[in-house]
Amino acid sequence: MTTGNQNRAEINITPLIDVLLVLLIIFMMIAPTLSHGLDARIPGPAPEDTSSTPSPDIVVRVEENRALTINTQPVRWQDLEGRLTQIFVRRPDQVLFIAGAPRVDFDDVARVLDSARGAGVARVALMPRDATLGSSRRK
């Protein structure tokens, strides 16, 4: 009497496990070199002399009637780039904030951006609409 189990072949999984372990080692060696992070600017330590008051922020406001002010001082459009150059020569690491009135054309804000870049201002920030109206809403 012959049983059907005599001629049954078995799969040898030893080579499969060897290949799997080799691939695991290869991926473990490659994985640390593939990770990339974002570049971040970390602020430096605070200066030793903290008795001096920090310099105020420079804010250029564009009003609805296209009038310009730099920290409440009126300035003409043709004088803007020269005035920003004078201001940022003494404070090269500062940020220029640009605030536009709610109904001002973006062309005017873009013109201020161009003037700031022409004056050599490295960092420019646009103020959100709520921040420009914040003083009138708080009252």
C-alpha positions, 0 to 999 in steps of 0.5 A, a space after each residue: 500500500 502506497 500513500 500519497 505523502 511519499 513523493 511530496 516535495 518540501 520548499 526550502 526557505 533558507 535561501 529566502 530568509 538569507 536574501 531577506 536578511 541581506 536586504 534588511 541590512 542594506 536598507 538599514 545602512 541606506 536609511 540614515 543617509 536618505 533623511 533630510 530635514 528643513 533648514 532652520 535659522 536658530 537665533 543666537 544668544 541674547 546680547 550681554 547688554 540688556 539695558 538698552 531698549 530694543 529698536 522699534 519695528 519698521 512698518 511701512 503702511 499703505 493707506 487707502 488714499 495711497 499715502 505712505 507712512 514709515 512708523 507714522 512719518 509720512 513719506 512720498 513714493 519717490 523718496 521711499 527707497 532712499 529713506 529705507 536705505 537710510 534706515 536699514 544701513 544702521 540696522 541690517 538684521 531687522 525686518 521690514 513690515 508692510 501693512 496695507 489698508 483693507 481696500 488698497 490695491 496689491 500693486 501698491 504693496 508690490 511697489 513697496 516690496 520692490 522699493 524695499 528690495 532695491 534698498 537692500 532690505 533682506 527680510 520683508 514681512 507682510 502684516 495680516 489684515 487683522 493686524 493693520 486694523 487691530 488698533 481701531 478694533 481694540 477701542 
